[in-house]
């Protein structure tokens, strides 16, 4: 690899991804590399926003990648990250999500900022939680709301307690043989369930 190509891996304003991790031994014969500027966070989502995903302290890149992929596949309007999340533009997340982060408006927000954002856009704030209600029941609370925002919390601790108090709790009906599902998998299923329930009520 030429010195110029190696330098690309250290540039902080760009993201690189490929079949191998950056700064490891690389073979020019099996490496495809690209360079692209990282998109800037939005200050505000579009007024037509109806479906948002909020990610609260998700740490594992694979889970982040799954959530991003599901949000794009289900045509969500944007995503909100807490400050403690895995970097959505790190190479592991990009590989797991096939770099879909470039197609989705995003911003970072505190719990209070997320609550205020949902109030401005008239979105029902929902949180994934094992003690929650099925999506169909949660969507019955949509009166006066134009859409919803689903919060998926940390793999070990779930949604932050302060934020959880401001949310309608939603859960997946599951076999008693299972305690919970992976955050990325559960989040994707809940996004689909809420979207279907919302479309029936809207």
C-alpha positions as CSV (number, residue, x, y, z in Angstrom):
1,X,0.0,0.0,0.0
2,X,1.3,3.4,-0.9
3,X,2.1,6.0,1.9
4,X,-0.7,8.2,0.5
5,X,-3.3,5.4,0.9
6,X,-2.0,4.6,4.4
7,X,-2.5,8.2,5.4
8,X,-6.1,8.1,4.5
9,X,-6.7,5.8,7.5
10,X,-5.7,8.4,10.0
11,X,-7.8,11.3,8.7
12,X,-10.3,12.3,11.3
13,X,-12.8,14.0,9.0
14,X,-13.4,11.0,6.8
15,X,-14.6,7.4,7.3
16,X,-13.0,4.4,5.7
17,X,-14.3,0.9,5.6
18,X,-13.5,-2.4,3.9
19,X,-13.1,-6.1,4.5
20,X,-10.4,-5.6,7.1
21,X,-10.0,-3.2,10.0
22,X,-8.0,0.0,9.4
23,X,-4.3,0.2,10.5
24,X,-3.9,-3.6,10.2
25,X,-1.9,-5.5,7.6
26,X,-3.6,-4.8,4.3
27,X,-3.3,-6.5,0.9
28,X,-3.8,-4.3,-2.2
29,X,-5.2,-7.3,-4.0
30,X,-8.2,-7.8,-1.8
31,X,-8.9,-4.3,-0.5
32,X,-11.5,-1.9,-1.9
33,X,-11.3,1.5,-0.3
34,X,-13.3,4.6,-0.6
35,X,-13.1,8.1,0.9
36,X,-16.2,10.3,1.6
37,X,-16.9,13.3,3.8
38,X,-18.9,12.5,6.9
39,X,-22.4,14.0,6.7
40,X,-23.1,16.7,9.3
41,X,-25.7,16.3,12.0
42,X,-29.0,18.2,11.4
43,X,-30.1,20.9,13.7
44,X,-33.8,20.0,13.2
45,X,-35.7,17.3,11.4
46,X,-38.1,18.2,8.6
47,X,-41.6,19.3,9.5
48,X,-43.1,16.2,7.8
49,X,-41.3,13.8,10.2
50,X,-43.5,11.0,11.3
51,X,-41.2,8.1,12.4
52,X,-38.0,8.5,14.4
53,X,-35.6,6.1,16.0
54,X,-33.7,7.2,19.2
55,X,-30.7,5.2,20.3
56,X,-29.8,5.4,24.0
57,X,-26.2,4.3,24.9
58,X,-26.1,1.4,22.4
59,X,-22.4,0.2,22.7
60,X,-22.0,-2.7,20.3
61,X,-21.3,-1.7,16.6
62,X,-23.3,-4.7,15.4
63,X,-26.4,-3.6,17.2
64,X,-26.0,-0.1,16.0
65,X,-25.6,-1.4,12.4
66,X,-28.8,-3.5,12.7
67,X,-30.8,-0.6,14.0
68,X,-29.6,1.8,11.3
69,X,-30.3,-0.8,8.6
70,X,-33.8,-1.4,9.9
71,X,-34.6,2.3,10.2
72,X,-33.6,2.8,6.6
73,X,-35.4,-0.3,5.3
74,X,-38.6,0.8,7.1
75,X,-38.3,4.4,5.8
76,X,-37.9,6.1,9.1
77,X,-37.4,9.9,8.8
78,X,-34.3,10.2,11.0
79,X,-32.4,9.0,14.1
80,X,-31.4,10.6,17.4
81,X,-28.2,9.4,19.2
82,X,-27.3,9.9,22.8
83,X,-23.8,11.1,23.4
84,X,-22.7,7.8,24.9
85,X,-23.6,5.7,21.8
86,X,-21.1,3.8,19.6
87,X,-20.0,6.0,16.8
88,X,-22.4,5.4,13.9
89,X,-19.7,6.3,11.4
90,X,-17.0,3.9,12.8
91,X,-15.9,1.3,10.3
92,X,-17.5,-1.6,12.3
93,X,-20.9,0.1,12.2
94,X,-20.5,0.9,8.5
95,X,-19.7,-2.7,7.7
96,X,-22.6,-4.0,9.8
97,X,-25.1,-1.6,8.2
98,X,-23.6,-1.4,4.7
99,X,-23.0,2.4,5.3
100,X,-26.7,3.3,5.3
101,X,-25.9,6.1,7.8
102,X,-25.2,8.3,4.9
103,X,-28.9,8.1,3.8
104,X,-30.5,9.0,7.1
105,X,-30.8,12.5,8.8
106,X,-29.4,12.4,12.3
107,X,-28.6,14.5,15.4
108,X,-27.4,14.1,18.9
109,X,-29.6,15.0,21.9
110,X,-30.0,14.7,25.6
111,X,-33.0,13.0,27.1
112,X,-34.7,16.4,27.7
113,X,-33.9,17.6,24.1
114,X,-35.4,14.4,22.8
115,X,-38.6,14.9,24.8
116,X,-38.8,18.5,23.5
117,X,-38.2,17.4,19.9
118,X,-41.0,14.9,20.1
119,X,-43.3,17.6,21.5
120,X,-42.5,20.0,18.6
121,X,-43.1,17.3,16.0
122,X,-46.1,15.9,17.8
123,X,-44.6,12.4,18.1
124,X,-45.6,9.7,20.6
125,X,-42.4,8.9,22.6
126,X,-42.1,5.1,23.0
127,X,-39.4,3.0,24.7
128,X,-38.5,-0.6,24.3
129,X,-39.0,-2.3,27.7
130,X,-39.7,-5.8,28.8
131,X,-42.7,-4.6,30.9
132,X,-44.2,-2.7,28.1
133,X,-47.5,-3.2,26.2
134,X,-47.8,-4.6,22.6
135,X,-47.3,-2.1,19.8
136,X,-51.0,-2.3,18.8
137,X,-52.0,-1.1,22.3
138,X,-49.4,1.6,22.5
139,X,-50.6,3.0,19.2
140,X,-54.0,3.5,20.6
141,X,-52.5,6.5,22.5
142,X,-51.8,8.3,19.2
143,X,-54.7,10.7,19.6
144,X,-53.4,14.2,18.8
145,X,-50.0,12.8,17.7
146,X,-48.7,12.8,14.1
147,X,-46.3,9.9,14.5
148,X,-44.0,8.2,16.9
149,X,-40.4,8.0,18.1
150,X,-39.0,4.6,19.4
151,X,-36.2,4.6,21.9
152,X,-34.0,1.6,22.1
153,X,-31.7,1.4,25.1
154,X,-28.4,0.1,26.2
155,X,-27.8,-3.7,25.8
156,X,-27.3,-4.2,29.6
157,X,-29.2,-1.3,31.3
158,X,-32.0,-0.5,28.8
159,X,-33.4,3.0,28.4
160,X,-32.1,5.6,30.9
161,X,-34.6,5.8,33.8
162,X,-35.1,9.6,33.5
163,X,-36.1,9.2,29.8
164,X,-38.1,6.1,30.4
165,X,-40.5,8.1,32.7
166,X,-41.4,10.2,29.7
167,X,-42.1,7.3,27.4
168,X,-44.9,4.8,26.6
169,X,-43.3,1.4,27.2
170,X,-43.6,-1.1,24.3
171,X,-42.6,-4.8,24.3
172,X,-42.6,-7.8,22.1
173,X,-44.9,-10.7,23.1
174,X,-42.4,-13.5,23.6
175,X,-42.2,-17.1,24.7
176,X,-41.6,-17.6,28.4
177,X,-38.5,-19.6,27.4
178,X,-36.9,-16.3,26.4
179,X,-36.0,-13.4,28.7
180,X,-35.1,-10.9,26.1
181,X,-33.7,-10.5,22.5
182,X,-30.6,-8.8,21.2
183,X,-31.1,-5.0,21.2
184,X,-30.6,-4.8,17.4
185,X,-33.0,-7.6,16.7
186,X,-35.7,-6.4,19.2
187,X,-35.4,-2.8,18.0
188,X,-35.9,-3.9,14.3
189,X,-39.0,-6.0,15.2
190,X,-40.5,-3.2,17.3
191,X,-39.8,-0.6,14.5
192,X,-41.8,-2.8,12.1
193,X,-44.6,-3.5,14.6
194,X,-45.0,0.2,15.5
195,X,-44.9,1.2,11.9
196,X,-47.6,-1.3,10.9
197,X,-49.8,-0.3,13.9
198,X,-49.3,3.5,13.2
199,X,-50.3,3.0,9.5
200,X,-53.6,1.4,10.7
201,X,-54.4,4.3,13.0
202,X,-53.2,7.2,10.8
